[in-house]
Amino acid sequence: MTLDELIAREAIRDLVARYNANGDSGRFDQVVELFAPDAVMEVNGRTYRGRDEIRSIFTTTAAELRGFSELPVLRHTTSTLQIDLTGPTTATSRCYHVVLLPHGVDHWGRYLDEYGLVGDRWLFTRRRVLNDGYVPGGFRDALEGGGES
């Protein structure tokens, strides 16, 4: 493995961590900056194109969460991040996510991602969110058919 490959892998790990930390903290402008301007995000069978549409996923979910919980604390965790460098400026990855709310585990699934080196930064070019399960009576259960980040 070359030094450039190691740097790319670490930058992608940091990108995934920043996505979760910023999104969970309501810093949506910082989340959107992690996406290429023409990025695509797929959630619940719906495709969002570009940063403005992607931002709407987070603002809508935040409003729904405030309606669901008096204490809208949301924490995403990721694990088993597998990164494949597909070229000098492209990569893919997959990982598991678990979402915690005040009542505990709420739902879980996978992220399937594509990245590009834009200038000197690795950014999401495509993110597909797959929700594999949820706790009955939780936020995800209440949203079936709604949006989730």
N, C-alpha and C positions, 0 to 999 in steps of 0.2 A: 504494500500500500504506500502511495506517495504522500508527501507532506500536503499537497493540494487536496488530495482525497480526504485526509484526516481533517483538514480545515473545513472542507465542505460538510462533512458529517457532523462536526461539532456545531457549525453554524445552523444546520437543519435542526439538531437537537434543541438549540437555543430558541429557534423560531417556534417550534411546537410548544415549548414551555412558556414563551411570551404570549402566545395565542391564548392559552388557558389562564394565565395569571392576569392578563389585561382584560380579557372577557369577563372573568369572574368578578373583577373589581369595578366593572362598569366603565372602563377606559376604552370606549369603542373606537375613538379616533386612532388610538395606538394599535388596536386590533386590525383595523382596515389598512393601516400602513404596512402590515405584514403580507398583504396580497399584492400581486402585480396589478397594474391598472386595468388590465383586461381579463383578470382571473375569473374563474367560475367556481361556484360552491353549490353543491347539491345536497339538499336536506329534505327528507320525507317525500321524495319523488318530485320535488320542485327544484328548478334550476334558477340560480341567481347569477347574473352576469355583471361584472364591473363592481367597483368599490361601493358605489351608492346603493345598489341592490343588496350587496353583501352586508353593508352596515344595517340595513333594515331588518335583517335576521336578528341581530343583537338587540336593537331597540324594541322590536316587537316582543321578543322573548322576555326582556327585562320588564316590560309593562305587564305581561301575563304573569310573571313570577310575583310581582308586587300584588297582583290580584289574588294569587294563590296562598301566599304566606305572609303573616305579619312580620316575620323576621326573614327577609329575602336573602339569605346567605346561600350561595351556590359555589361549589368547588368541583372542578373537573380534575381528575387524575388520569395520567396516561401510563401505559406500560407496554413492554415488549415492542419497542420502536425498532423496526427493521428498515434500514435505509439501503437503497440500491442506487448507486451512481450510474446513470444511463448514458452519460456523456460528460464532457468537461463543463457544461453549463446547465445540465438537466439531471434530475433525480426523481425517484419515487420512494414512497414509504407506506407502511401500514403499521397501525398500533391499536391497542385496545383503549377504550376510555370508560371510566366509571364516574358517575355524577352523584355528589353528596349534597344533601339538603339538611335542614335542622332535624328531620325525622330519620336521617341515616341515608343509606344507599337508596337512590331514586330510580336510576336507570343506567344502562350500560350498552356498549356497542363497540364499533370500530371506526377509525378514520382511515381512509384511503386517499393518499395525497400525491400530488405532483408538484415539483418545484422547478424554478428557473433562476439562474444567476442574472439579475437585473442590475446593471452597473457593477457595483462591488458587493451587492447584497443578495443573499438567497431569499426568495419570496415564494409564497404559495402561488401556483398558477391554476391549480384545481384542488378542491377539497370535497370529498364525498363522505357524508356522515351517514353511517348505518347504525340504527338503534336496534339492538338484538333482544332487549327485554326491559321490563320495568316492574316496579313494585305496585301492586294494586292499591289504589287510593292515593298515590303519589302525584307529583307534578306532571310527569310524563304521561301517566294514565289519564289525567284530566285534560291533557293537550292532544290526545290522539286525534290526528288530523291537523294539528297546529304546528308551530315552528319550534325548533330546538337547535341550539348551537352545540 
